[in-house]
Amino acid sequence: MSGRFESYEDLPGQARIVERPGSVFTIAAALAGAAWPPLILTLPIWPPSSWMPGWELDWRLMVLVIGLIAAPLGLWRVQVERRRNGRPGSRLGVVWRFMLFGGLLAAVLQVVMALALTALGAMASGNVMQALGAAETTLLIFGVGALPLSIIVGISYGLWSGLCAAFIAFEAKPVVKDRLGLMPRT
């Protein structure tokens, strides 16, 4: 590849892709996408204090469970979209979709968690003013403060999952030579 970009297709990641045959590559891409390196590397270094599901479950384990659900679901959604209209047609398109929906999923889950914690705080309070104070504190910490961090984590996780999906589940489409000169020029 030369150092010049004369067309859109010359940019990195713009090569046309096709789905690899067989479900082994799809399963491997989903598992590799769920194994986000910051989670996997920090679990042995700082073991979780609680492995049991509940309120004290380590946040890394929760994120890993969400990734085990979201990575295969995102890959399935990309494959459905590709069968329907052929998009995304490049590895970069696959990565962008994962990043976008990873950030959106993280934002939605953070807002749901903030609202659930607000409702739980209101139910546990003794009076209306205590409920309003608990709601204010919970929404400020979990709704406003933690939302940007959660979106950054979701986009980063989506980037990792998208790269795994783009390079494991898809391969570059072979270039077809125009031997008879009948193919339209694009």
C-alpha positions in Angstrom: 0.0 0.0 0.0 1.4 3.4 -1.0 1.2 6.3 1.4 -1.3 8.1 -0.8 -5.1 8.1 -0.4 -6.6 8.8 -3.8 -10.1 7.4 -3.0 -12.2 6.5 -0.1 -11.4 2.8 -0.5 -7.7 3.5 0.1 -8.3 4.4 3.7 -7.5 1.7 6.3 -10.3 -0.6 7.2 -12.3 0.1 4.0 -11.7 -3.3 2.3 -14.9 -5.1 1.5 -15.7 -8.0 3.9 -17.6 -11.3 3.8 -18.7 -13.5 6.7 -16.5 -16.4 7.4 -18.2 -19.7 6.8 -19.2 -21.8 9.8 -20.4 -20.8 13.3 -17.0 -21.5 15.0 -15.7 -18.0 13.9 -18.9 -16.3 15.1 -18.7 -18.0 18.5 -15.0 -17.3 18.8 -15.6 -13.6 17.9 -18.3 -13.3 20.5 -16.3 -14.9 23.3 -13.2 -12.9 22.4 -15.3 -9.7 22.3 -16.7 -10.4 25.7 -13.2 -10.9 27.2 -12.4 -7.2 27.4 -8.7 -7.1 28.5 -9.0 -4.6 31.4 -11.6 -6.9 33.1 -9.7 -10.1 32.5 -6.3 -8.7 33.5 -7.5 -7.1 36.7 -9.5 -10.1 38.1 -6.4 -12.1 39.1 -4.6 -9.0 40.4 -7.5 -7.7 42.5 -9.8 -10.6 43.1 -13.5 -9.7 43.6 -14.6 -9.5 47.2 -17.9 -11.2 46.3 -18.6 -13.7 43.6 -22.2 -14.3 44.4 -25.0 -12.5 42.6 -26.4 -9.7 44.6 -25.9 -6.1 45.7 -22.2 -6.7 46.6 -21.3 -8.3 43.3 -18.0 -6.8 41.9 -18.7 -4.3 39.1 -16.2 -6.1 36.8 -18.2 -9.3 37.0 -21.4 -7.4 36.2 -19.7 -5.8 33.2 -18.4 -9.2 32.1 -21.9 -10.8 32.3 -23.3 -7.8 30.3 -20.5 -8.3 27.8 -21.3 -12.0 27.5 -24.8 -11.1 26.5 -24.1 -7.9 24.5 -21.2 -9.2 22.3 -23.1 -12.1 20.7 -26.2 -10.0 20.4 -24.3 -7.2 18.7 -22.6 -9.7 16.3 -25.9 -11.3 15.5 -27.4 -7.8 14.8 -24.6 -6.9 12.4 -25.0 -10.2 10.6 -28.8 -9.6 10.2 -28.2 -6.1 8.9 -25.6 -7.4 6.5 -28.0 -10.1 5.1 -30.7 -7.5 4.7 -28.9 -4.6 3.0 -25.2 -5.5 2.8 -24.1 -2.9 5.4 -21.7 -2.6 7.1 -19.5 -3.6 4.2 -16.2 -3.0 5.8 -14.3 -3.8 9.0 -14.4 -0.2 10.0 -18.2 -0.2 9.7 -18.5 -3.2 12.0 -16.2 -1.5 14.6 -18.2 1.7 14.4 -21.5 -0.1 15.0 -20.1 -1.9 18.1 -18.7 1.4 19.5 -21.9 3.3 19.0 -24.2 0.7 20.5 -21.7 -0.1 23.3 -21.8 3.5 24.3 -25.6 3.7 24.1 -26.1 0.4 26.0 -23.8 1.7 28.8 -25.7 5.0 29.0 -29.1 3.2 29.1 -27.9 0.8 31.8 -26.4 3.6 33.9 -29.6 5.6 33.7 -31.7 2.5 34.7 -29.4 1.8 37.6 -29.6 5.4 38.8 -33.4 5.4 38.6 -33.6 2.0 40.4 -31.3 3.2 43.2 -33.3 6.4 43.5 -36.5 4.4 43.9 -34.9 2.1 46.5 -33.5 5.1 48.4 -37.0 6.7 48.4 -38.6 3.6 49.7 -36.1 3.2 52.5 -36.4 6.8 53.7 -38.4 7.9 56.7 -40.1 11.0 55.3 -40.5 13.1 52.2 -37.5 15.4 52.8 -35.2 12.4 53.4 -36.5 10.8 50.2 -35.7 14.0 48.3 -32.3 14.2 49.7 -31.6 10.6 48.9 -32.9 11.1 45.4 -30.7 14.2 44.9 -27.6 12.5 46.1 -28.2 9.3 44.1 -29.0 11.1 40.9 -26.1 13.4 41.3 -23.6 10.6 41.9 -24.9 7.8 39.7 -26.9 9.8 37.1 -24.6 12.8 36.5 -21.2 11.9 37.8 -20.9 8.3 36.7 -22.7 8.6 33.3 -19.7 9.9 31.3 -17.4 7.3 32.8 -19.9 4.6 32.0 -20.2 5.8 28.4 -16.4 5.8 28.0 -16.3 2.2 29.4 -19.1 1.2 27.0 -17.4 2.7 24.0 -14.0 1.1 24.9 -15.7 -2.2 25.4 -17.5 -1.8 22.1 -14.2 -0.9 20.4 -12.7 -4.2 21.7 -15.7 -6.2 20.7 -16.0 -4.6 17.3 -12.3 -5.3 16.6 -12.7 -8.9 17.6 -15.9 -9.3 15.5 -14.4 -7.5 12.5 -11.2 -9.6 12.4 -12.4 -13.0 13.6 -16.0 -13.3 12.2 -15.3 -11.6 8.9 -12.6 -11.8 6.2 -11.6 -9.6 3.3 -13.6 -10.2 0.2 -11.5 -11.4 -2.6 -11.1 -8.9 -5.5 -12.8 -10.0 -8.7 -10.9 -9.1 -11.8 -12.8 -7.6 -14.7 -11.6 -10.0 -17.4 -14.3 -9.1 -20.0 -14.5 -5.4 -19.2 -18.2 -5.7 -18.4 -18.2 -4.7 -14.7 -19.4 -1.2 -13.9 -16.7 1.2 -12.7 -17.4 2.7 -9.2 
